[in-house]
Amino acid sequence: MKQLSVKTLGWRMAGLVAGLFVGQVGAWALNVQQSVHRPRPEQHLMQTHHAAKGHAVAKGRAAAHAGKTESAAKAEAAAPATGVRRVSLHGRHKKVFNERFTASSFAQGQAEGDVTTGEDPVIRQAAIDALGDMNGTAVVIDPSNGRVLAMVNQKLALSPGAEPCSTIKITVAMAALSEGIVNRDTMVPLGGFRMNMTQALAHSNNLYFEALGRQLGFERVHHYATQFGLGELAGYNIPGEQLGTYPDEELPAKEGGVGRMCSFGQGVSLTPLQLGAYVAAIANGGTLYYLQHPTTSDAIASFQPKVKRQLDIAKYTPEMLDGMAGAVEFGTARRLRANFQEFPVFGKTGTCSDKGTRFGWFASYVDAPQGRLVAVFFLEGGRPTFGPRAAELTGLFYKGLQEHDYFKPQQAQSLLPAVTVVPVSHPEVKPALQP
């Protein structure tokens, strides 16, 4: 056997260490908060990948690694199924790898005190069963009329909300599509690799959405966020609903600026109702309804859908849905498929933390033959709380509905007869910005 000199062995060991370091850096770009301000990508992002003609999710899976270095792809493939642990950042360059959590991920009796008159009992029980003892809330919405079919742990659901984490990316993606900055095939250079929207949404890539945010600029980001219902009450006369806010000023540059706002929603407070209303608009083709939660006999009998505004997004939703489907098929929400595979699900995860509490989001809709259904699961707690876990619970929720034959035609009917949709204005909601 050929003997290696000490010098040769040393060089080979150094190369191995360098390769591992590069792989770790590539993996760090995927859905992990960035503490170092990275160089601005190329000024113009319109580098359409003309070779990508097919838009099926299967092709999205194959393309997911195409824009990454080989070491980054290997590092991601080796990552545990629970996803990459995110960290909270304080200061400009500080990385906190051993964050201490003071909140508990578990609780008992979260649904106690909820007002349930008017809710769908099958949906409510499936949501309760899915949450189990996790500290969180589940809000389920009929996207065809804005009716809240179940709201478990209403105290948390109606609270001022929390940082949206990576769920903010679906609002940024729609803004960039609407402005023509990218389409789903545009390969955006990200300092060593490239990625398109399907890949970036599926794998929740921060650098991609930071690049889109800087290209859009704060004014346009703020405009679209407001159009999509952020910073407004989502409900119409829902007692106890509190307001999630969207700032009127850009995050300071030392805290990441508009890029950080577009990758993690830093500085933003989002409620489960606000997120649910926006996902319902995606599911129904662009109608942003006021959410209603009728809980009295009179309110139930007189229910009428109320339109907040029409969003011009129908022609762009197919561009984004590939990525939302990819998140479930092979991305950050793939845990859902362990529990439910009967019908397509489109969704987005989010994980981040603040002051000792970790947040786990998953917003989605299921596309069943008898109709669509929107579900938002939001978890609060410590280390066991994160977006992929919320996706897993959502899979249990959809599975519970399937097991109770909810998706059969006779069970999927609306609780109320057909009604006339009435556009309304709400005195507590800021007027919509004009395009």
N, C-alpha and C positions, 0 to 999 in steps of 0.2 A: 504494500500500500504506500502510495506517495506521501511522504512526510511534508507537512506545511511548516514553513519557517514561522517564527514568532511574529515577525513583521507582517507577513501575509495574513496570518490569523488575526492579527490586530486590525488590519484594514477591513477584513471581512466582517468582523464584529462591529466595527464602526458603521459599515454600510447597513447592517441589519438594524441597528439602533435608529439610524436616520430614516430607514423605511418605515419602521413602526411609528416614529414621530410624525411623518407625513400622513400616514393613515389616520392617526388620531386627530390631526388638524382637519382633515377632510370630514371626518365624522362629526367634529365639533360644530361644523357649519349647519348641521341638520337639526333644526328645532331646539337649539340651545341658545340662551341669552348670550349676546356678545358684549364683552366689556371693553374691547379695544375698538376705537373708531377706525374702520377700514377705509382704504382709498375709494373714492367715488368711481363707480364703473364707467365704461365708455358713455359719453354724453348721449348718444342716440342708441336706443335699444332695439330699433327695428331691424333685426337680422333674422328674418323669417326663415325657418328651416323648411324649405320647399319639398324636401324629400319625404316629410312626414305627411303622407296623404291619408292614411287610415287614422280614424279617431276612436277606435274601439278601446275599451279598457285593457284588453289583452295586449294590444300594441303599446299602451301606456306603460304597462308593467315592464315590457322589454326595453322601452326607452328610458325607464327611470334611472338607469345607471349609465346611460350613454354619455351624459354631459359631465361625468365625474372622472377623477383620476382612478386608476385601478386600485390604488391603496385605499382611497376613500370608499369605494364600493365594497372592498373586502371588509373594511372596518365596520361599515353599516350592516353587512350581512352577518357579521359575528356578534352584533349587539343583541342583548337579551330581549325576549318578547315583550317585556314590560316597558320598553321604550327607554330613551335616553333621559337620565335624571337632569332636571333643570335646576338652576341655582338662582338665588336672588342676588342682586348686585347693589352695592352701595359705594359711591365714589366713581371716579373716572376709569381707573384701570384695575380695580380690585375684583378678584374672583373669589367667591365664597364656595368652596368645595364641600365643606362639612357644615352646612346650614343646620341650625337647631330649630326644630318645630315645637311650638308650645300648644298648638291646637290638636284636638283629637279627631281622627277620621271616622269615629264611630259614635253612635248615639242611639237612644231608644225613644220610642214614642214621638217621632218627628211629625207624624200626621195628626197628633192629638190637637184638638181645637180647630181643625180645618172646617170650613163651611162647605158641605158637600152636596147640598140640594141643587139639583140641576146638572150635576156631573154624570158622565157615563160610568155606571158602576163597574163594568168589565174593564174599561180602560184604567180607572182609578185603582182597582185591585191589582192589575198587572204592573202598574207603576210602583205601588207599595211593595209588592213581592220582589220586584227587580232591585229597588233600593236596599231592601233588607235592613241591616243595621248601619249602613253607610250614612254619614252625616251629609245630607244633601237635599235637593229638591228636584222634582220632575214636573215639567209643564208640557201638556199635550194639547195640540191645537188642530182644529179643522181648517186647512188653508183655503177652503172654498168660501168661507164666510167669516173667519176670524173668531169663531167661538172657542173658548177654552173648555175642552172636554174633561180635563182633570188637572188639578194643581195640588200636588202633594207637598206638605210642609210649606203652607202658604206664608208663614212668617218670613221664611228665607226667600221664597219666590218673589215677595213684594218688597223686599228690602232695597236699599240704594244700589245693590249690586256689588261688583268687584271688577278688578282688571280683567279684560276679556281674554288676555293671553293670545294664543294663536288663532282664536276664532275671528279676530279682527281681520285676518287675511282675506276672508271672503268678501268683505266690503271693499278692501283695497283692490282685490282682483277685479271686481265689477267696475270700480272707478277707472282702472287702467284700460279695461276693455272698452268702456264707454267713450273714453277719450282717444281711443285708437293708438295708444302707446305700444301695446302688444296685442297679439292674438295668442291662441293656445299653442301655436307652433313656434312662436318667436323664441329663439335661443338667446338668452340673456347672459353675457359674460360676467363671471363672478370671481375673477381673480384666480385662475388656474383651472376652472371648469366652467361649463355652460349648462343651462337648465331652462326648460320651458314651463309654462304654467301648469300643465297636467302633472309634471314631476314635482314642481314646487309645492302645489297644494297637497298632493298625496303624501309627500314626505315632510311637509311643513317647514320649508327651507327659509330661514330668516334672511339670509343675504339677498335672496331673490326679491323679497318684499321690501326690504330696506332700499334696494335699487329702484323699485317701482315708486316707493314713497318719495324719494328724492327727485325722481323725474316728474312726478305729479306736482310736487310742492304742497305746502301746507294749505293754501287757500282752496285748492281743488280737492284735497283730501277731506278737509272740513266740510266743504259743500256737499260732497257725496255722502259722507257719514250722516249729515243732517237729513238729506233726502231719504236715506234709508231708515230713518227713525231713531238714530242715536241722539241722545240729548233731549228726547221728548218722552212724555208719558206714553207708553204703548197701549194702555188700556183706556176704555171709555167708562168712566164712573165705576172703577173697581175700587171698593173701599180698602184703604190701607196701602195702596200702591205708592211707592216712593220713586223718585226720579234718579235714573242713572245719567251722568253728565258727560259731555264731550267738551274739552277745553276750547276756549276761543283763541288761545295763543299756542304757538308751537313749543314743544318741549325744548329746553335749553340745549345748545349744542353739546355741552359737557355731559349731558345725560342721554345723548343719542339723537336728539332732534327729531325731525319728522320720520326718519328711518326707523327709530325705535318705536314710535307711535304706530307705524304700519306693520311691524313684525310681531310686536307683543301687546300693542294697545297701552303702552305705558302712559300714565296720566289720564286714561279714560276709565270711566266707571260704567259698566254694562250690566243690565238686569236680564234675568232669564226671559222676561216678557218681551223686552226690546229685541233680543236675539231671536226669539221665537217668531215675532211678527215679521222680521226681515226674511228669515228662512221660509216662512209661509208665502211671502211675496215671490221668492224664487220658485217655490213649488207650484204656484198658481199662474205664473206668467207675468207678474208685475203689479198686482193689486196689493197695496199696503193697507190692510184693514186695521181699524181700531180693534183691539182684542176686547172681547166681552165675556164676562163670567157671571151669567145670570144665576141668582141664588134664591129668588123668591118666586112664588107662583105667578105673580103679575109679570115679572121680568122674563120668565120663561115663556109665558103665553104671548108676550108682545115682542119677542126677540126679532130684531131686524139687523142684518149686516150693515156696518157703517164703514164707508171707505174714507181713509185719511187722504190718500193721493194715489195716482197711477204712476208707476215707475216705468221708464222707457228702457226695460232690461230684457224683454222677451227675446230679442235677436242675439243677445250676448250670453244668455244662460247656457246654451249648448257648449259654448267655449269653456265655461267654468265647470260644468257638471262632470266632464271627464275627470278632472282632478278630484272632485268631491267623491265620485265613485271609486277612483283610484285609492283614496284614503282608506276606504273600507275593504277594497279588494286586496291591496298589497302594501298599504301605507300605515300611517300612525293609528288608524282605527280598525286594523285588521282583526283585532280581538273580537269584534262584533260577530264575525262570520263563524266563530266557534259555537255560537248559540243560535244564529239565524241566517239561513241562506235561501229561504223560499222566494223572496222578491228583492228587487234592487233597492239598495239604500244609498243615499247620497248624504255625506256629512263632513264635518270638520271638528277636529279635536283642539284642545287648548290646555296648556299647563304652565303655571307660573306661581310665584309665591310673594308674600308681602308680610313683613313683621311677624314671622313665625307661623304663618298660615299658608298652606298650599291650596291652590285652586285647580280643580279639574273640570273641564267643560267638554261636552259633546252635543252639537246641534245637528239634527238630521231630519230627513223625511224618507218614508218608505213609499215606494211606488207600487202599490198593489193593484190588481186589475179592477177592483171595485172602487178605488179612490186612493188619494194620498193622505198621509197623516204626518204631522210635524211633532217631533219630540225634542225637548231640550233637557238634558241632565246636567246639573251643576253640583259639584261636590266641594266641600271645605274640609280641611283637616291637616294632617301631617304627611309623613313619607308615603303611606299607602294611597294617598290621593293624587291622581294625575289623569290627564285626558284619556289615555287608552283604557283606564279603568272605567271612566264614564261611558266610553263606547261599548265596553263589555256589558255593562249594566243595561244599556239601551238594547243590545242584542237579546238579553234576557226578557226585556219588556216586550219587544216584538214577538219573541217566542211564546210568551204568555198569551198574547192576543191570538196567535195562530192556534195554540192548543185549545183555546176557548171558542174557536171557529169565528173569531171576529171578522176575519177577512172574507168570509162567505157573503154572497150578495145580501142575504136577508139580515145579516148582522152589521153590515157596513153602511146601513142607511143612516142619514142624519137624524138626530134626535127630534128635529122639528120639520114640518112641511116646508116646501119651497116658499121663499119669501122674496120681497123686492129689496134690492140693494140700494141704500140711501147714502149719497155722499153727505158728509156733515163736517162742521168745523167744531173744534173743541176749545173752550176758552182758556184752558191751561196749557195748550200746546203752541209753541212758537210757529209763526207762519213759515211755509216752505220757501226755500230759496229758489229763485228762478234760474234755469240753466243759462 
